[in-house]
Amino acid sequence: MHFSDYIIAALILLGAFIMLLSASYTQKIFNTLPDSQLQGNWKKLRILMLVFLVGYLAVATVVILGQTHLLAFLSGVIFLMGSLFVFLVVRTGLDSFKRLKELNENLDDTELKNKELEQFAYITSHDLKTPIRGISSLADFIKEDLEAGETEDVYGHLDMMQGRVKRLESLIDGILHYSKIGKINPEAVDMNTMIRGEAKNYTDPTKVKFIKKDTLPVLNGDKIQLSQVVSNLVSNAVKYNDKDVCEITISSTETSEAYKITFADNGPGIAPKYHQKIFEVFQTLDEKNNNESTGLGLSIVKKILEKHQGSIRVESDGEFGTSFIIAYPKELKR
């Protein structure tokens, strides 16, 4: 065995030691990964490193024993494994980056939802306390009147108390509806049929008039949730209308990717400065005693449409009617 053979064998054994060291570091990486899919990829890579280590030792043995006829064959195998190893390292690294990015996005989404939940809980507690305080004050007034033997205002106070109780009940129902907007079960929803069904709830044409300008599209979405969107938009138009006859005009256009459905009414309109506020939770432009609105209707509409990858905006000059424009995707992305 020549001196050069010893040098070659030493270099190969050094390479084997480095491969063993790399395998140990891979184990450390494996232990810190948060996802079983990532762990599986790195585990395969570690197994290949150990196979590589065996190959290094085999080549070193061949060199030491002087079996040069096997050296060329083993070198070819080692080179093939080397290219495979590099490929797996690159692919595993790419998969790991992608998976970690997904995990980070999910984490960011969870943090955002937690912030929304915190804000929702704060606003909910505030708005629930308002009618409760009103009921408590009215109960005190009734008690004072009865103790003083004055019953003239008692019935009035009781009527107001019933109004507060109804508002509290509406708030609780609205909160339940808002919190249940989660998973959607897509199906074909014919908006023409849905509008006809909603119109049947308003049977007096001298009070409410529906005008359908265009043939409305068939949407892919959750039928129950989309019916809530239509119901809330129509009921808002009727509730806040100041004309003898409430006219609701529904029209539709489309682009290559989305439908645009417009609900326009002939009511008093909404001033531009309130166009964003009306979609926030518990926000209403009416005084609390008027219409007993919970301020949840449009926030429910907005949340449902966002769940369906759509959006809603309002157009109004604050004087002559309001138009709510829905942008709805032709296909829901998974």
C-alpha positions as CSV (number, residue, x, y, z in Angstrom):
1,M,0.0,0.0,0.0
2,H,1.5,3.3,-1.1
3,F,1.7,6.4,1.0
4,S,-0.8,8.1,-1.3
5,D,-3.3,5.4,-0.5
6,Y,-3.0,6.2,3.2
7,I,-3.7,9.9,2.4
8,I,-6.8,8.9,0.3
9,A,-8.1,6.6,3.0
10,A,-7.6,9.3,5.7
11,L,-9.5,11.9,3.6
12,I,-12.3,9.4,3.0
13,L,-12.5,8.6,6.8
14,L,-12.5,12.4,7.5
15,G,-15.4,12.7,5.1
16,A,-17.2,9.8,6.9
17,F,-16.7,11.7,10.3
18,I,-18.1,14.9,8.9
19,M,-21.1,12.9,7.5
20,L,-21.6,11.4,11.0
21,L,-21.5,14.9,12.5
22,S,-24.0,16.1,10.0
23,A,-26.4,13.3,10.9
24,S,-26.2,14.3,14.6
25,Y,-27.0,17.9,13.8
26,T,-29.9,16.7,11.6
27,Q,-31.3,14.9,14.7
28,K,-31.1,18.2,16.6
29,I,-33.1,19.9,13.8
30,F,-35.6,17.0,13.9
31,N,-36.2,17.5,17.6
32,T,-37.0,21.2,17.2
33,L,-39.5,20.9,14.2
34,P,-43.1,21.6,15.2
35,D,-44.7,19.6,12.4
36,S,-44.8,15.8,11.8
37,Q,-44.6,16.4,8.0
38,L,-41.4,18.3,8.4
39,Q,-40.0,15.8,10.8
40,G,-40.7,13.0,8.3
41,N,-38.7,14.8,5.5
42,W,-35.7,15.4,7.7
43,K,-35.8,11.8,9.0
44,K,-35.4,10.5,5.5
45,L,-32.5,12.9,4.9
46,R,-30.8,11.6,8.1
47,I,-31.2,7.9,6.9
48,L,-29.6,8.8,3.6
49,M,-26.7,10.4,5.5
50,L,-26.1,7.2,7.4
51,V,-26.2,5.2,4.2
52,F,-23.7,7.7,2.8
53,L,-21.5,7.0,5.9
54,V,-21.5,3.3,5.2
55,G,-20.5,4.0,1.6
56,Y,-17.6,6.1,2.8
57,L,-16.4,3.4,5.1
58,A,-16.7,0.8,2.3
59,V,-14.5,2.9,-0.1
60,A,-12.0,3.5,2.7
61,T,-11.8,-0.3,3.3
62,V,-11.3,-0.9,-0.4
63,V,-8.5,1.6,-0.6
64,I,-6.7,0.1,2.5
65,L,-7.1,-3.4,1.1
66,G,-5.9,-2.4,-2.3
67,Q,-8.9,-3.7,-4.1
68,T,-8.7,-1.2,-6.9
69,H,-11.0,-3.1,-9.2
70,L,-13.9,-2.3,-6.8
71,L,-12.9,1.3,-6.3
72,A,-14.3,2.5,-9.6
73,F,-17.7,0.8,-9.0
74,L,-18.0,2.2,-5.5
75,S,-17.0,5.6,-6.6
76,G,-19.8,5.6,-9.2
77,V,-22.3,4.6,-6.5
78,I,-21.0,7.3,-4.2
79,F,-21.3,10.0,-6.9
80,L,-24.9,8.9,-7.7
81,M,-25.8,9.0,-4.0
82,G,-24.1,12.4,-3.7
83,S,-26.3,13.9,-6.4
84,L,-29.4,12.2,-4.8
85,F,-28.4,13.6,-1.5
86,V,-28.0,17.2,-2.8
87,F,-31.4,16.9,-4.5
88,L,-33.1,15.7,-1.3
89,V,-31.4,18.5,0.8
90,V,-32.7,21.1,-1.6
91,R,-36.2,19.7,-1.8
92,T,-36.4,19.1,2.0
93,G,-35.2,22.7,2.6
94,L,-37.8,24.1,0.2
95,D,-40.6,22.0,1.7
96,S,-39.6,23.1,5.1
97,F,-39.6,26.8,4.2
98,K,-43.1,26.4,2.6
99,R,-44.5,24.5,5.6
100,L,-43.0,27.0,8.1
101,K,-44.5,29.8,6.1
102,E,-47.9,28.1,6.3
103,L,-47.6,27.6,10.0
104,N,-46.6,31.3,10.5
105,E,-49.6,32.4,8.4
106,N,-51.9,30.3,10.5
107,L,-50.3,31.7,13.6
108,D,-50.8,35.3,12.3
109,D,-54.4,34.4,11.5
110,T,-55.0,33.0,15.0
111,E,-53.5,36.1,16.6
112,L,-55.7,38.3,14.4
113,K,-58.8,36.2,15.4
114,N,-57.8,36.5,19.0
115,K,-57.6,40.3,18.7
116,E,-61.0,40.4,16.9
117,L,-62.5,38.2,19.7
118,E,-61.1,40.5,22.4
119,Q,-62.6,43.5,20.7
120,F,-65.9,41.7,20.1
121,A,-66.1,40.7,23.7
122,Y,-65.4,44.3,24.9
123,I,-68.0,45.8,22.6
124,T,-70.5,43.1,23.4
125,S,-70.2,43.6,27.2
126,H,-70.6,47.3,26.7
127,D,-73.8,47.1,24.5
128,L,-75.4,44.4,26.7
129,K,-74.9,46.6,29.8
130,T,-76.8,49.5,28.2
131,P,-80.3,47.9,28.1
132,I,-79.6,46.2,31.5
133,R,-78.9,49.6,33.1
134,G,-82.0,50.9,31.5
135,I,-84.1,48.1,32.9
136,S,-82.5,48.6,36.4
137,S,-83.3,52.4,36.3
138,L,-86.9,51.8,35.2
139,A,-87.3,49.2,38.0
140,D,-86.1,51.9,40.5
141,F,-88.6,54.4,39.1
142,I,-91.4,51.9,39.4
143,K,-90.5,51.1,42.9
144,E,-90.3,54.7,43.9
145,D,-93.7,55.5,42.3
146,L,-95.4,52.5,44.0
147,E,-93.9,53.4,47.4
148,A,-95.2,57.0,47.0
149,G,-98.6,55.7,45.9
150,E,-98.2,57.3,42.5
151,T,-99.2,54.9,39.7
152,E,-99.7,57.3,36.8
153,D,-96.3,56.7,35.3
154,V,-96.0,53.0,36.2
155,Y,-97.5,51.6,33.0
156,G,-95.3,53.9,30.9
157,H,-92.2,52.7,32.7
158,L,-93.4,49.1,32.2
159,D,-93.8,49.7,28.4
160,M,-90.3,51.1,28.3
161,M,-88.9,48.2,30.3
162,Q,-90.5,45.7,27.8
163,G,-88.8,47.6,25.0
164,R,-85.4,47.3,26.8
165,V,-86.0,43.5,27.3
166,K,-86.8,43.1,23.6
167,R,-83.6,45.0,22.7
168,L,-81.6,42.8,25.0
169,E,-83.2,39.7,23.4
170,S,-82.4,41.0,19.9
171,L,-78.8,41.7,21.0
172,I,-78.3,38.2,22.3
173,D,-79.9,36.7,19.1
174,G,-77.6,38.9,17.0
175,I,-74.5,37.8,18.9
176,L,-75.4,34.2,18.4
177,H,-75.9,34.7,14.7
178,Y,-72.6,36.5,14.4
179,S,-70.6,33.9,16.3
180,K,-72.0,31.0,14.3
181,I,-70.7,32.3,11.0
182,G,-67.9,29.8,10.4
183,K,-67.7,26.9,8.1
184,I,-69.6,27.3,4.8
185,N,-71.4,24.4,3.0
186,P,-71.3,25.5,-0.7
187,E,-74.2,24.7,-3.0
188,A,-75.9,26.3,-6.1
189,V,-78.0,29.2,-4.8
190,D,-80.4,30.9,-7.3
191,M,-80.6,34.5,-6.3
192,N,-83.8,35.0,-8.3
193,T,-85.6,32.4,-6.2
194,M,-84.1,33.8,-3.0
195,I,-85.3,37.3,-3.8
196,R,-88.8,36.1,-4.7
197,G,-88.9,34.2,-1.4
198,E,-87.8,37.3,0.6
199,A,-90.4,39.5,-1.2
200,K,-93.1,37.2,0.1
201,N,-92.3,38.5,3.6
202,Y,-93.6,42.0,2.5
203,T,-97.0,41.4,1.0
204,D,-98.3,44.9,0.9
205,P,-97.2,46.5,-2.4
206,T,-98.4,49.9,-1.2
207,K,-95.7,49.8,1.4
208,V,-92.8,47.9,-0.1
209,K,-92.1,47.4,-3.8
210,F,-89.4,45.1,-5.2
211,I,-87.9,46.0,-8.6
212,K,-85.6,43.3,-10.2
213,K,-83.8,44.9,-13.2
214,D,-81.7,42.0,-14.4
215,T,-81.6,38.2,-14.2
216,L,-79.6,37.5,-11.1
217,P,-76.8,34.9,-11.0
218,V,-76.7,31.4,-9.5
219,L,-74.0,31.7,-6.8
220,N,-71.9,28.9,-5.3
221,G,-72.2,29.4,-1.5
222,D,-73.9,28.5,1.8
223,K,-77.7,28.9,1.2
224,I,-78.6,29.8,4.8
225,Q,-75.8,32.4,5.2
226,L,-76.6,34.0,1.8
227,S,-80.3,34.2,2.8
228,Q,-79.1,36.1,5.9
229,V,-77.3,38.6,3.6
230,V,-80.4,39.2,1.5
231,S,-82.7,39.4,4.6
232,N,-80.5,41.9,6.4
233,L,-80.1,44.2,3.4
234,V,-83.9,44.2,2.6
235,S,-85.0,44.6,6.2
236,N,-82.6,47.5,6.6
237,A,-83.9,49.2,3.5
238,V,-87.5,48.8,4.8
239,K,-86.8,49.7,8.4
240,Y,-85.0,53.0,7.8
241,N,-87.1,54.1,4.7
242,D,-88.8,57.5,5.1
243,K,-91.0,57.4,2.0
244,D,-94.6,56.3,1.6
245,V,-93.5,53.4,-0.5
246,C,-90.1,51.7,0.0
247,E,-88.6,50.8,-3.3
248,I,-85.9,48.2,-3.4
249,T,-84.1,47.7,-6.8
250,I,-81.9,44.7,-7.3
251,S,-79.6,44.6,-10.3
252,S,-76.7,42.5,-11.4
253,T,-73.6,42.7,-13.7
254,E,-70.6,40.5,-14.0
255,T,-66.9,40.4,-14.9
256,S,-64.7,37.5,-15.9
257,E,-64.1,36.6,-12.3
258,A,-67.0,38.0,-10.2
259,Y,-70.6,39.0,-10.0
260,K,-71.7,42.4,-8.9
261,I,-75.1,42.5,-7.2
262,T,-76.6,45.8,-6.2
263,F,-79.4,46.5,-3.6
264,A,-80.6,50.1,-4.0
265,D,-83.3,51.8,-2.1
266,N,-85.1,55.2,-2.2
267,G,-84.5,55.9,1.5
268,P,-82.9,58.9,3.2
269,G,-79.3,57.8,2.3
270,I,-76.2,57.5,4.4
271,A,-73.7,60.3,4.7
272,P,-70.3,59.3,3.3
273,K,-68.5,59.8,6.7
274,Y,-70.5,56.8,8.0
275,H,-69.9,54.4,5.1
276,Q,-67.3,52.4,7.0
277,K,-68.8,52.7,10.5
278,I,-72.1,51.0,9.5
279,F,-70.2,47.7,8.9
280,E,-68.6,47.6,12.4
281,V,-70.1,45.5,15.1
282,F,-72.9,47.1,17.2
283,Q,-72.7,50.4,15.2
284,T,-76.0,52.0,14.3
285,L,-76.8,55.5,13.0
286,D,-80.1,55.6,14.8
287,E,-80.6,56.5,18.4
288,K,-80.9,53.4,20.6
289,N,-84.6,54.1,21.3
290,N,-85.5,54.3,17.6
291,N,-86.1,51.0,15.7
292,E,-84.3,49.2,18.5
293,S,-81.5,48.3,16.1
294,T,-78.7,46.1,17.4
295,G,-76.2,47.4,14.9
296,L,-75.3,43.8,14.0
297,G,-77.1,43.3,10.7
298,L,-74.5,44.8,8.3
299,S,-71.6,43.4,10.3
300,I,-73.1,40.0,9.8
301,V,-73.5,40.7,6.1
302,K,-69.9,41.8,5.8
303,K,-68.6,38.8,7.7
304,I,-70.6,36.3,5.7
305,L,-69.4,37.8,2.4
306,E,-65.8,37.8,3.5
307,K,-66.2,34.1,4.4
308,H,-67.3,33.6,0.8
309,Q,-64.3,35.5,-0.5
310,G,-66.5,38.4,-1.5
311,S,-67.0,42.0,-0.3
312,I,-69.6,44.7,0.2
313,R,-69.5,48.5,-0.1
314,V,-72.0,51.3,0.1
315,E,-72.7,54.2,-2.2
316,S,-74.8,57.1,-1.1
317,D,-74.7,60.9,-1.0
318,G,-76.6,61.0,2.3
319,E,-79.7,62.4,0.7
320,F,-81.2,60.3,-2.1
321,G,-81.2,56.6,-1.4
322,T,-78.5,54.0,-0.7
323,S,-76.9,51.3,-2.8
324,F,-75.2,48.3,-1.3
325,I,-72.9,46.7,-3.9
326,I,-71.8,43.1,-3.4
327,A,-68.8,41.7,-5.2
328,Y,-69.1,37.9,-5.3
329,P,-66.5,35.4,-6.8
330,K,-67.7,33.1,-9.6
331,E,-65.6,30.3,-8.0
332,L,-64.7,29.8,-4.4
333,K,-61.0,29.2,-3.8
334,R,-60.1,26.3,-1.5
